[in-house]
Amino acid sequence: VFNARTRYQSDTLTAPDFLLAEVQKAYWITDLQVSFTPTSDRFSVTGFVNNLSNKIVIANSQLNGQSPGLIAYALRAPRTYGIRVGVKF
């Protein structure tokens, strides 16, 4: 089974200060997944890739109160990939 999903996010403010440095520009995120389950249905193997294009996305931001003019950013996860194995018993 092949699964692909993609999502578009338009420009977003990441903090309530309305500063240009706190704007996350529009982006696309794509995730892929391939699963194999034999006819016995006893186990499954799935390979996946999230954030295929490895897009750097700002989740939120905050003005640094200790150092005026500095902004702290929290980022979403980079490209992640792996394999999942499942067994029914």
Secondary structure, DSSP 4 states (H G I P E B T S, - for coil): -EEEEEEEE--EESSTT--GGGEEPPEEEEEEEEEE--TT-SEEEEEEEESTT----EEEEEE-SSSTT-EEEEE----EEEEEEEE--
